[in-house]
Amino acid sequence: MSRISFYPGPSRVNAKVTEYFYDAYMEGILSENHRSAAFMKLFKKTKKLLKQKLDVPEDYEIVFTSSATECWEIIAQSLTAKASFHVYNGAFGNKWCEYAGKLGVETHAASFDIEDAVPIKLLSVPEEVDVVCVTQNETSNGTQVSDVELTILRRQFADRLIAVDATSSMAATTLPFKMADVWFASVQKGFGLPSGMGIMILSPAAVAKAEKLNENDHYNSLLFSIVNSRKDQTPYTPNILGIYLLYRLMEDRRPIEEINRKVKNRFLDWMDFLNKFDSWTPLVENESVRSTTVIPLKAEPSVIKELLEKASDAGFTLGSGYGEWKEDTIRIANFPSIKKKEIQSLRFFLKKNFD
């Protein structure tokens, strides 16, 4: 039986990926080396389409990585001279902070409750901090930082780089790219592609900082990637299939404004539907901070266990809870690649078993 995935990452792969795979093989691009004219042409077209479809400022640079986790490493290695400041309310924001610390970066942090907006006015950022790190969409608890908050952060920390983890929102929602210097994500969520590739989007200020620090000690040093990207190349043999799939997806995708509208409307429909049940409640009560791409529900652990087991038996893969919410929550993905008929099937299952 073919399973229907509502897991919040890796999530459901776009339905056209099979076609893209076949075309990649038939076109011979998978046998090209990363210095070839064919690859450079693909790389250039992919960057151009990303900017067009995601509404990325023209003067921002794009480089590819293996994952969002690698982006944490690159930021620590290549953009942080001494210290980073991490603002978070969940497990992935906390992991980013811990990861930077393990790489020898001096880290400072401010955590806040999942029901609250970012306490921007209360943030005390030391002078030595180079980069302010924000998890825009926290996958572990289904919260997100608003565009307004990011705008205020940009104004308050105009003299620092702002780095944003947008792994669960990029390609699914509109993002205010000019309000930060580094944006990054993996492709297995909002893009609806197989895992194994990450994307970094860099402002002129981030590029200038990489040039100033001139860190070139690692295979994935950011300056090395930027120099190669400007030549439509990569510093090491990349995931050519992943880049090709991204190119084809962006070629077929509607502009991000339309995708955002679709995702938001689906989210509102989901909340209207889920609020009719007595078996669970939304994990996040404050509607203004809820993610539109990851929907967490809270219930007694016994109910969560029953829900996950019955859903699995019926052919659905739901996201279990994460971190401190592991035992008493589930998470439902609301990414663009999920089909309308699949949503209808899951709702029928929930109504039949838990109404």
Contacts in CASP RR format, 6 or more apart in sequence:
PFRMAT RR
TARGET T0000
AUTHOR 0000-0000-0000
METHOD contacts of the structure
MODEL  1
MSRISFYPGPSRVNAKVTEYFYDAYMEGILSENHRSAAFMKLFKKTKKLL
KQKLDVPEDYEIVFTSSATECWEIIAQSLTAKASFHVYNGAFGNKWCEYA
GKLGVETHAASFDIEDAVPIKLLSVPEEVDVVCVTQNETSNGTQVSDVEL
TILRRQFADRLIAVDATSSMAATTLPFKMADVWFASVQKGFGLPSGMGIM
ILSPAAVAKAEKLNENDHYNSLLFSIVNSRKDQTPYTPNILGIYLLYRLM
EDRRPIEEINRKVKNRFLDWMDFLNKFDSWTPLVENESVRSTTVIPLKAE
PSVIKELLEKASDAGFTLGSGYGEWKEDTIRIANFPSIKKKEIQSLRFFL
KKNFD
1 315 0 8 1.000
3 315 0 8 1.000
3 316 0 8 1.000
3 317 0 8 1.000
4 12 0 8 1.000
4 315 0 8 1.000
4 316 0 8 1.000
4 317 0 8 1.000
4 342 0 8 1.000
4 345 0 8 1.000
4 346 0 8 1.000
5 11 0 8 1.000
5 12 0 8 1.000
5 316 0 8 1.000
5 317 0 8 1.000
5 333 0 8 1.000
6 12 0 8 1.000
6 316 0 8 1.000
6 317 0 8 1.000
6 318 0 8 1.000
6 319 0 8 1.000
6 332 0 8 1.000
6 333 0 8 1.000
6 338 0 8 1.000
6 342 0 8 1.000
6 346 0 8 1.000
7 317 0 8 1.000
7 318 0 8 1.000
7 319 0 8 1.000
7 331 0 8 1.000
7 333 0 8 1.000
8 139 0 8 1.000
8 168 0 8 1.000
8 189 0 8 1.000
8 293 0 8 1.000
8 294 0 8 1.000
8 319 0 8 1.000
8 331 0 8 1.000
8 332 0 8 1.000
8 333 0 8 1.000
9 139 0 8 1.000
9 168 0 8 1.000
9 188 0 8 1.000
9 189 0 8 1.000
9 195 0 8 1.000
9 333 0 8 1.000
10 188 0 8 1.000
10 189 0 8 1.000
10 194 0 8 1.000
10 195 0 8 1.000
11 188 0 8 1.000
11 189 0 8 1.000
11 190 0 8 1.000
11 192 0 8 1.000
11 333 0 8 1.000
11 335 0 8 1.000
11 337 0 8 1.000
11 338 0 8 1.000
12 192 0 8 1.000
12 333 0 8 1.000
12 335 0 8 1.000
12 337 0 8 1.000
12 338 0 8 1.000
12 339 0 8 1.000
12 342 0 8 1.000
13 192 0 8 1.000
13 193 0 8 1.000
13 194 0 8 1.000
13 337 0 8 1.000
14 191 0 8 1.000
14 192 0 8 1.000
14 193 0 8 1.000
14 249 0 8 1.000
14 337 0 8 1.000
15 337 0 8 1.000
15 339 0 8 1.000
16 248 0 8 1.000
16 249 0 8 1.000
16 252 0 8 1.000
17 192 0 8 1.000
17 193 0 8 1.000
17 194 0 8 1.000
17 245 0 8 1.000
20 244 0 8 1.000
20 245 0 8 1.000
20 248 0 8 1.000
20 249 0 8 1.000
21 241 0 8 1.000
21 245 0 8 1.000
23 248 0 8 1.000
24 30 0 8 1.000
24 241 0 8 1.000
24 244 0 8 1.000
24 245 0 8 1.000
29 38 0 8 1.000
29 39 0 8 1.000
29 42 0 8 1.000
29 240 0 8 1.000
29 244 0 8 1.000
30 240 0 8 1.000
30 241 0 8 1.000
30 244 0 8 1.000
32 38 0 8 1.000
32 39 0 8 1.000
32 240 0 8 1.000
33 39 0 8 1.000
33 237 0 8 1.000
34 233 0 8 1.000
34 234 0 8 1.000
34 236 0 8 1.000
34 237 0 8 1.000
34 238 0 8 1.000
34 240 0 8 1.000
35 233 0 8 1.000
39 233 0 8 1.000
39 240 0 8 1.000
40 231 0 8 1.000
40 232 0 8 1.000
40 233 0 8 1.000
41 232 0 8 1.000
42 240 0 8 1.000
42 243 0 8 1.000
42 244 0 8 1.000
42 247 0 8 1.000
43 229 0 8 1.000
43 232 0 8 1.000
43 233 0 8 1.000
43 234 0 8 1.000
43 243 0 8 1.000
44 232 0 8 1.000
45 247 0 8 1.000
46 243 0 8 1.000
46 246 0 8 1.000
46 247 0 8 1.000
46 250 0 8 1.000
47 62 0 8 1.000
47 229 0 8 1.000
47 232 0 8 1.000
49 247 0 8 1.000
49 250 0 8 1.000
49 251 0 8 1.000
50 56 0 8 1.000
50 62 0 8 1.000
50 199 0 8 1.000
50 201 0 8 1.000
50 246 0 8 1.000
50 250 0 8 1.000
51 57 0 8 1.000
51 58 0 8 1.000
51 60 0 8 1.000
51 62 0 8 1.000
52 250 0 8 1.000
52 255 0 8 1.000
53 250 0 8 1.000
53 253 0 8 1.000
53 254 0 8 1.000
53 255 0 8 1.000
53 256 0 8 1.000
54 170 0 8 1.000
54 171 0 8 1.000
54 175 0 8 1.000
54 256 0 8 1.000
55 174 0 8 1.000
55 177 0 8 1.000
55 255 0 8 1.000
55 256 0 8 1.000
55 257 0 8 1.000
56 62 0 8 1.000
56 177 0 8 1.000
56 201 0 8 1.000
57 177 0 8 1.000
57 178 0 8 1.000
57 203 0 8 1.000
59 203 0 8 1.000
59 204 0 8 1.000
60 177 0 8 1.000
60 201 0 8 1.000
60 202 0 8 1.000
60 203 0 8 1.000
60 204 0 8 1.000
61 201 0 8 1.000
61 202 0 8 1.000
61 206 0 8 1.000
61 207 0 8 1.000
61 226 0 8 1.000
61 229 0 8 1.000
61 230 0 8 1.000
62 199 0 8 1.000
62 200 0 8 1.000
62 201 0 8 1.000
62 202 0 8 1.000
62 229 0 8 1.000
63 199 0 8 1.000
63 200 0 8 1.000
63 202 0 8 1.000
63 222 0 8 1.000
63 225 0 8 1.000
63 226 0 8 1.000
63 229 0 8 1.000
63 234 0 8 1.000
64 197 0 8 1.000
64 198 0 8 1.000
64 199 0 8 1.000
64 200 0 8 1.000
64 225 0 8 1.000
64 234 0 8 1.000
64 238 0 8 1.000
64 239 0 8 1.000
64 243 0 8 1.000
65 71 0 8 1.000
65 74 0 8 1.000
65 184 0 8 1.000
65 197 0 8 1.000
65 198 0 8 1.000
65 199 0 8 1.000
65 200 0 8 1.000
65 220 0 8 1.000
65 225 0 8 1.000
66 196 0 8 1.000
66 197 0 8 1.000
66 198 0 8 1.000
66 239 0 8 1.000
67 186 0 8 1.000
67 195 0 8 1.000
67 196 0 8 1.000
67 197 0 8 1.000
67 198 0 8 1.000
68 165 0 8 1.000
68 167 0 8 1.000
68 184 0 8 1.000
68 185 0 8 1.000
68 186 0 8 1.000
68 198 0 8 1.000
69 99 0 8 1.000
70 198 0 8 1.000
70 220 0 8 1.000
71 165 0 8 1.000
71 182 0 8 1.000
71 184 0 8 1.000
71 198 0 8 1.000
71 200 0 8 1.000
72 96 0 8 1.000
72 99 0 8 1.000
72 100 0 8 1.000
72 165 0 8 1.000
73 99 0 8 1.000
73 103 0 8 1.000
73 220 0 8 1.000
74 200 0 8 1.000
74 220 0 8 1.000
74 221 0 8 1.000
74 222 0 8 1.000
74 225 0 8 1.000
75 84 0 8 1.000
75 100 0 8 1.000
75 131 0 8 1.000
75 133 0 8 1.000
75 163 0 8 1.000
75 182 0 8 1.000
76 84 0 8 1.000
76 99 0 8 1.000
76 100 0 8 1.000
76 101 0 8 1.000
76 103 0 8 1.000
76 104 0 8 1.000
76 105 0 8 1.000
77 103 0 8 1.000
77 215 0 8 1.000
77 217 0 8 1.000
77 218 0 8 1.000
77 220 0 8 1.000
77 221 0 8 1.000
77 222 0 8 1.000
78 210 0 8 1.000
78 213 0 8 1.000
78 215 0 8 1.000
78 218 0 8 1.000
78 221 0 8 1.000
78 222 0 8 1.000
78 223 0 8 1.000
79 130 0 8 1.000
79 131 0 8 1.000
79 161 0 8 1.000
79 163 0 8 1.000
79 182 0 8 1.000
79 206 0 8 1.000
79 209 0 8 1.000
79 210 0 8 1.000
79 213 0 8 1.000
79 222 0 8 1.000
80 100 0 8 1.000
80 105 0 8 1.000
80 130 0 8 1.000
80 131 0 8 1.000
81 130 0 8 1.000
81 213 0 8 1.000
82 105 0 8 1.000
82 106 0 8 1.000
82 128 0 8 1.000
82 129 0 8 1.000
82 130 0 8 1.000
83 105 0 8 1.000
83 106 0 8 1.000
83 107 0 8 1.000
83 108 0 8 1.000
83 126 0 8 1.000
83 128 0 8 1.000
83 129 0 8 1.000
83 130 0 8 1.000
84 97 0 8 1.000
84 100 0 8 1.000
84 105 0 8 1.000
84 106 0 8 1.000
84 107 0 8 1.000
84 108 0 8 1.000
84 129 0 8 1.000
84 130 0 8 1.000
84 131 0 8 1.000
84 132 0 8 1.000
84 133 0 8 1.000
85 107 0 8 1.000
85 108 0 8 1.000
85 109 0 8 1.000
85 110 0 8 1.000
85 123 0 8 1.000
85 125 0 8 1.000
85 126 0 8 1.000
85 129 0 8 1.000
85 131 0 8 1.000
85 132 0 8 1.000
85 133 0 8 1.000
85 160 0 8 1.000
86 93 0 8 1.000
86 94 0 8 1.000
86 96 0 8 1.000
86 97 0 8 1.000
86 100 0 8 1.000
86 107 0 8 1.000
86 108 0 8 1.000
86 109 0 8 1.000
86 110 0 8 1.000
86 133 0 8 1.000
87 109 0 8 1.000
87 110 0 8 1.000
87 112 0 8 1.000
87 118 0 8 1.000
87 123 0 8 1.000
87 132 0 8 1.000
87 133 0 8 1.000
87 134 0 8 1.000
87 135 0 8 1.000
88 94 0 8 1.000
88 96 0 8 1.000
88 97 0 8 1.000
88 109 0 8 1.000
88 111 0 8 1.000
88 112 0 8 1.000
88 134 0 8 1.000
88 135 0 8 1.000
88 138 0 8 1.000
89 111 0 8 1.000
89 112 0 8 1.000
89 113 0 8 1.000
89 114 0 8 1.000
89 116 0 8 1.000
89 135 0 8 1.000
89 138 0 8 1.000
89 141 0 8 1.000
89 143 0 8 1.000
90 111 0 8 1.000
90 114 0 8 1.000
90 135 0 8 1.000
90 138 0 8 1.000
90 140 0 8 1.000
90 141 0 8 1.000
90 143 0 8 1.000
91 138 0 8 1.000
91 140 0 8 1.000
91 141 0 8 1.000
91 322 0 8 1.000
91 323 0 8 1.000
91 324 0 8 1.000
92 135 0 8 1.000
92 138 0 8 1.000
92 139 0 8 1.000
92 140 0 8 1.000
92 165 0 8 1.000
92 167 0 8 1.000
93 133 0 8 1.000
93 135 0 8 1.000
93 138 0 8 1.000
93 165 0 8 1.000
94 109 0 8 1.000
94 111 0 8 1.000
96 133 0 8 1.000
96 135 0 8 1.000
96 165 0 8 1.000
97 107 0 8 1.000
97 109 0 8 1.000
97 133 0 8 1.000
98 107 0 8 1.000
100 107 0 8 1.000
100 133 0 8 1.000
101 107 0 8 1.000
106 128 0 8 1.000
108 125 0 8 1.000
108 126 0 8 1.000
108 129 0 8 1.000
110 119 0 8 1.000
110 122 0 8 1.000
110 123 0 8 1.000
110 124 0 8 1.000
112 118 0 8 1.000
112 119 0 8 1.000
114 138 0 8 1.000
114 141 0 8 1.000
114 142 0 8 1.000
114 143 0 8 1.000
114 283 0 8 1.000
114 284 0 8 1.000
114 289 0 8 1.000
115 284 0 8 1.000
115 285 0 8 1.000
115 286 0 8 1.000
115 289 0 8 1.000
116 286 0 8 1.000
116 289 0 8 1.000
117 145 0 8 1.000
117 146 0 8 1.000
117 149 0 8 1.000
117 288 0 8 1.000
117 289 0 8 1.000
118 134 0 8 1.000
118 145 0 8 1.000
118 149 0 8 1.000
118 153 0 8 1.000
120 149 0 8 1.000
120 152 0 8 1.000
120 153 0 8 1.000
120 156 0 8 1.000
123 156 0 8 1.000
125 132 0 8 1.000
125 157 0 8 1.000
125 160 0 8 1.000
129 160 0 8 1.000
130 160 0 8 1.000
130 161 0 8 1.000
130 209 0 8 1.000
131 160 0 8 1.000
131 161 0 8 1.000
131 162 0 8 1.000
131 163 0 8 1.000
131 182 0 8 1.000
132 153 0 8 1.000
132 157 0 8 1.000
132 160 0 8 1.000
132 161 0 8 1.000
132 162 0 8 1.000
132 163 0 8 1.000
133 163 0 8 1.000
133 164 0 8 1.000
133 165 0 8 1.000
134 145 0 8 1.000
134 150 0 8 1.000
134 153 0 8 1.000
134 162 0 8 1.000
134 163 0 8 1.000
134 164 0 8 1.000
134 165 0 8 1.000
134 180 0 8 1.000
135 145 0 8 1.000
135 164 0 8 1.000
135 165 0 8 1.000
136 144 0 8 1.000
136 145 0 8 1.000
136 150 0 8 1.000
136 164 0 8 1.000
136 165 0 8 1.000
136 166 0 8 1.000
136 169 0 8 1.000
136 175 0 8 1.000
137 143 0 8 1.000
137 144 0 8 1.000
137 145 0 8 1.000
137 165 0 8 1.000
137 166 0 8 1.000
137 167 0 8 1.000
137 168 0 8 1.000
137 169 0 8 1.000
137 173 0 8 1.000
137 291 0 8 1.000
137 293 0 8 1.000
137 294 0 8 1.000
138 144 0 8 1.000
138 168 0 8 1.000
138 291 0 8 1.000
139 167 0 8 1.000
139 168 0 8 1.000
139 189 0 8 1.000
139 294 0 8 1.000
139 322 0 8 1.000
139 331 0 8 1.000
140 321 0 8 1.000
140 322 0 8 1.000
140 323 0 8 1.000
140 325 0 8 1.000
141 283 0 8 1.000
141 284 0 8 1.000
141 296 0 8 1.000
141 322 0 8 1.000
141 325 0 8 1.000
142 283 0 8 1.000
142 284 0 8 1.000
142 290 0 8 1.000
142 291 0 8 1.000
142 294 0 8 1.000
142 295 0 8 1.000
142 296 0 8 1.000
142 331 0 8 1.000
143 284 0 8 1.000
143 289 0 8 1.000
143 290 0 8 1.000
143 291 0 8 1.000
144 169 0 8 1.000
144 289 0 8 1.000
144 290 0 8 1.000
144 291 0 8 1.000
144 292 0 8 1.000
146 288 0 8 1.000
146 289 0 8 1.000
147 174 0 8 1.000
147 175 0 8 1.000
147 176 0 8 1.000
147 179 0 8 1.000
150 162 0 8 1.000
150 164 0 8 1.000
150 176 0 8 1.000
150 179 0 8 1.000
150 180 0 8 1.000
151 176 0 8 1.000
151 179 0 8 1.000
153 162 0 8 1.000
153 179 0 8 1.000
154 162 0 8 1.000
154 178 0 8 1.000
154 179 0 8 1.000
154 180 0 8 1.000
161 181 0 8 1.000
161 182 0 8 1.000
161 205 0 8 1.000
161 206 0 8 1.000
161 209 0 8 1.000
162 179 0 8 1.000
162 180 0 8 1.000
162 181 0 8 1.000
162 182 0 8 1.000
163 180 0 8 1.000
163 181 0 8 1.000
163 182 0 8 1.000
163 183 0 8 1.000
163 184 0 8 1.000
164 175 0 8 1.000
164 180 0 8 1.000
164 182 0 8 1.000
164 183 0 8 1.000
164 184 0 8 1.000
165 184 0 8 1.000
165 185 0 8 1.000
166 175 0 8 1.000
166 183 0 8 1.000
166 184 0 8 1.000
166 185 0 8 1.000
167 184 0 8 1.000
167 185 0 8 1.000
167 186 0 8 1.000
167 189 0 8 1.000
168 185 0 8 1.000
168 189 0 8 1.000
168 190 0 8 1.000
168 291 0 8 1.000
168 293 0 8 1.000
168 294 0 8 1.000
169 175 0 8 1.000
169 185 0 8 1.000
169 190 0 8 1.000
169 291 0 8 1.000
169 293 0 8 1.000
170 183 0 8 1.000
170 184 0 8 1.000
170 185 0 8 1.000
170 189 0 8 1.000
170 190 0 8 1.000
170 191 0 8 1.000
170 199 0 8 1.000
171 185 0 8 1.000
171 187 0 8 1.000
171 189 0 8 1.000
171 190 0 8 1.000
171 191 0 8 1.000
171 192 0 8 1.000
171 253 0 8 1.000
171 256 0 8 1.000
171 259 0 8 1.000
171 336 0 8 1.000
172 189 0 8 1.000
172 190 0 8 1.000
172 259 0 8 1.000
172 260 0 8 1.000
172 263 0 8 1.000
172 292 0 8 1.000
172 293 0 8 1.000
172 335 0 8 1.000
172 336 0 8 1.000
173 256 0 8 1.000
173 259 0 8 1.000
173 260 0 8 1.000
173 263 0 8 1.000
173 264 0 8 1.000
173 292 0 8 1.000
173 293 0 8 1.000
174 256 0 8 1.000
174 257 0 8 1.000
174 260 0 8 1.000
175 183 0 8 1.000
175 256 0 8 1.000
177 183 0 8 1.000
177 201 0 8 1.000
177 203 0 8 1.000
178 203 0 8 1.000
180 203 0 8 1.000
181 202 0 8 1.000
181 203 0 8 1.000
181 205 0 8 1.000
181 206 0 8 1.000
181 209 0 8 1.000
182 200 0 8 1.000
182 201 0 8 1.000
182 202 0 8 1.000
182 203 0 8 1.000
182 206 0 8 1.000
183 200 0 8 1.000
183 201 0 8 1.000
184 198 0 8 1.000
184 199 0 8 1.000
184 200 0 8 1.000
184 201 0 8 1.000
185 191 0 8 1.000
185 198 0 8 1.000
185 199 0 8 1.000
186 195 0 8 1.000
186 196 0 8 1.000
186 197 0 8 1.000
186 198 0 8 1.000
186 199 0 8 1.000
187 193 0 8 1.000
187 194 0 8 1.000
187 195 0 8 1.000
187 196 0 8 1.000
187 197 0 8 1.000
187 198 0 8 1.000
187 199 0 8 1.000
187 242 0 8 1.000
187 246 0 8 1.000
188 194 0 8 1.000
188 195 0 8 1.000
188 196 0 8 1.000
189 293 0 8 1.000
189 333 0 8 1.000
189 335 0 8 1.000
190 293 0 8 1.000
190 335 0 8 1.000
190 336 0 8 1.000
190 337 0 8 1.000
191 246 0 8 1.000
191 249 0 8 1.000
192 249 0 8 1.000
192 335 0 8 1.000
192 336 0 8 1.000
192 337 0 8 1.000
193 242 0 8 1.000
193 245 0 8 1.000
193 246 0 8 1.000
193 249 0 8 1.000
194 242 0 8 1.000
194 245 0 8 1.000
196 239 0 8 1.000
196 242 0 8 1.000
197 239 0 8 1.000
197 242 0 8 1.000
197 243 0 8 1.000
197 246 0 8 1.000
199 246 0 8 1.000
200 222 0 8 1.000
200 225 0 8 1.000
202 210 0 8 1.000
202 222 0 8 1.000
202 226 0 8 1.000
207 226 0 8 1.000
210 222 0 8 1.000
210 223 0 8 1.000
210 226 0 8 1.000
211 223 0 8 1.000
213 223 0 8 1.000
214 223 0 8 1.000
215 221 0 8 1.000
215 222 0 8 1.000
215 223 0 8 1.000
216 223 0 8 1.000
216 224 0 8 1.000
219 235 0 8 1.000
219 236 0 8 1.000
220 235 0 8 1.000
220 236 0 8 1.000
221 235 0 8 1.000
224 235 0 8 1.000
225 234 0 8 1.000
225 235 0 8 1.000
227 235 0 8 1.000
228 234 0 8 1.000
228 235 0 8 1.000
253 259 0 8 1.000
259 336 0 8 1.000
262 336 0 8 1.000
263 292 0 8 1.000
263 293 0 8 1.000
263 334 0 8 1.000
263 335 0 8 1.000
263 336 0 8 1.000
264 292 0 8 1.000
266 334 0 8 1.000
266 343 0 8 1.000
267 290 0 8 1.000
267 292 0 8 1.000
267 293 0 8 1.000
267 295 0 8 1.000
267 334 0 8 1.000
270 295 0 8 1.000
270 332 0 8 1.000
270 334 0 8 1.000
270 343 0 8 1.000
271 282 0 8 1.000
271 295 0 8 1.000
273 347 0 8 1.000
274 280 0 8 1.000
274 282 0 8 1.000
274 295 0 8 1.000
274 297 0 8 1.000
275 282 0 8 1.000
276 355 0 8 1.000
277 350 0 8 1.000
277 354 0 8 1.000
277 355 0 8 1.000
279 299 0 8 1.000
279 303 0 8 1.000
279 307 0 8 1.000
279 354 0 8 1.000
280 297 0 8 1.000
280 298 0 8 1.000
280 299 0 8 1.000
280 303 0 8 1.000
280 307 0 8 1.000
280 330 0 8 1.000
281 297 0 8 1.000
281 298 0 8 1.000
281 299 0 8 1.000
282 290 0 8 1.000
282 295 0 8 1.000
282 296 0 8 1.000
282 297 0 8 1.000
282 298 0 8 1.000
283 296 0 8 1.000
283 297 0 8 1.000
283 298 0 8 1.000
283 325 0 8 1.000
283 329 0 8 1.000
284 290 0 8 1.000
284 296 0 8 1.000
292 334 0 8 1.000
293 333 0 8 1.000
293 334 0 8 1.000
293 335 0 8 1.000
294 331 0 8 1.000
294 332 0 8 1.000
294 333 0 8 1.000
294 334 0 8 1.000
295 331 0 8 1.000
295 332 0 8 1.000
295 333 0 8 1.000
295 334 0 8 1.000
296 321 0 8 1.000
296 325 0 8 1.000
296 329 0 8 1.000
296 330 0 8 1.000
296 331 0 8 1.000
296 332 0 8 1.000
297 329 0 8 1.000
297 330 0 8 1.000
297 331 0 8 1.000
297 332 0 8 1.000
298 325 0 8 1.000
298 328 0 8 1.000
298 329 0 8 1.000
299 307 0 8 1.000
299 328 0 8 1.000
299 329 0 8 1.000
299 330 0 8 1.000
300 328 0 8 1.000
301 327 0 8 1.000
301 328 0 8 1.000
304 320 0 8 1.000
304 321 0 8 1.000
304 327 0 8 1.000
304 328 0 8 1.000
304 329 0 8 1.000
304 330 0 8 1.000
307 318 0 8 1.000
307 330 0 8 1.000
307 354 0 8 1.000
308 318 0 8 1.000
308 319 0 8 1.000
308 320 0 8 1.000
308 330 0 8 1.000
310 349 0 8 1.000
310 353 0 8 1.000
311 317 0 8 1.000
311 318 0 8 1.000
311 346 0 8 1.000
311 349 0 8 1.000
312 318 0 8 1.000
314 349 0 8 1.000
316 345 0 8 1.000
316 346 0 8 1.000
316 349 0 8 1.000
318 330 0 8 1.000
318 331 0 8 1.000
318 332 0 8 1.000
319 330 0 8 1.000
319 331 0 8 1.000
319 332 0 8 1.000
319 333 0 8 1.000
320 326 0 8 1.000
320 329 0 8 1.000
320 330 0 8 1.000
320 331 0 8 1.000
321 327 0 8 1.000
321 328 0 8 1.000
321 329 0 8 1.000
321 330 0 8 1.000
321 331 0 8 1.000
322 329 0 8 1.000
322 331 0 8 1.000
332 346 0 8 1.000
END
